[in-house]
């Protein structure tokens, strides 16, 4: 085999890999089988999680709910090599708008940022590295996460972050439009809660007083009927 022919084969293989990568990189709206925009019921069915366990964050002006899933608890007790520790699904009015994937640090131990970027780029294509990495609001326990790389388009974004504590990697898939709506709804819900807090406290105190009086009257009637001096 001549040198020029070997070079031709190498170029052809490289072109094929680029084409395959380009085909795969068109789907920034999903993680594995989970697709942005899906309903809570469909995600719960796909994971085997109970939708009743979803946590309601706010009920108005829009319904915001979170569902958490740990794959290893749904493996039937069989050993698994799945690197995912936990996935948090966030819904806006029953539309999945954010997927937060935390990887098991035992399954990513020793892996560098470059290793993770290469692995994730196989699914999402070309990436960008921030010139000045900053902390993310996804951080826990007051420790900001560091943005490592991003993928995406005008409608969806995929972000790879390094979690400070506990130290691991996180992948976040979002709908730009739905995240904006969810943020607005969350801020409005906080304002509504603050505006209505005084009246809620009055209602709570009134109910407590009414319950106390009712209990006292019930005890009075029971004691009067049996009291013998």
C-alpha positions, 0 to 999 in steps of 0.5 A, a space after each residue: 500500500 503506497 503512502 498516498 493511498 494510506 493518506 487517502 484512506 485516512 482522510 476518507 475515514 476522518 471525513 466519515 467521522 466528521 459526518 457522523 459527528 455532525 449528524 449526531 450533533 443536531 440534537 441539543 434538545 435531549 439527553 439520552 432518551 429524555 427530550 426537552 418539552 416532554 411531560 412529567 408523566 412520560 419522563 416518569 414512565 421512561 425512568 420508572 419513577 413515581 410521578 407522585 414523588 415530584 416536588 412542587 416548587 410553585 403552583 402559580 402563576 405557572 406550575 413548576 415541578 422537579 423530579 429526581 431519579 437515581 438510575 442505580 436504584 432502578 437497575 433491579 439490584 444488578 451491577 451497573 457501569 452507568 456513570 450517572 449518579 442522579 438526574 433532576 428533571 425540571 418542568 414548567 407547566 408540565 413541559 420538561 425545560 431543564 435536565 441536570 445530570 450529576 455524574 458519579 465521581 467514582 465513575 469519573 475519577 481521574 478523568 480530565 475536563 478534556 476527557 469529558 468534553 471529548 466524550 460529550 462532543 460525540 453526542 453534541 458535536 462542536 463545543 465552545 470553551 468559555 474564555 473566562 469560566 465563571 460560577 454557575 447558579 447550579 452550585 450547591 452548598 454555596 460552592 459555585 460550579 465552574 463552566 467548562 464547555 458549552 454546546 447548543 443552538 439558538 433554542 437549546 443549550 448544553 453545559 458541562 460544569 465541574 462541581 466543587 463539592 462534592 467534586 464531580 462533573 455535571 451536564 445541564 441541558 436546557 430549553 432557552 425559551 422555557 428557562 426564560 418563562 420558568 425564571 419569570 414565573 418563579 420570580 412572580 411566585 416569590 412576589 406573590 408569596 411575599 405580598 400574601 404572607 401577612 394574610 396567610 399568617 392571619 388565616 393561619 392564626 385564625 384557624 389555630 384559634 378556631 381549632 383550639 376553641 373547638 377542641 376545648 368545647 369538645 373536651 368540655 362537653 365530654 367532661 360535663 357528661 361524666 363529671 361527678 363531684 
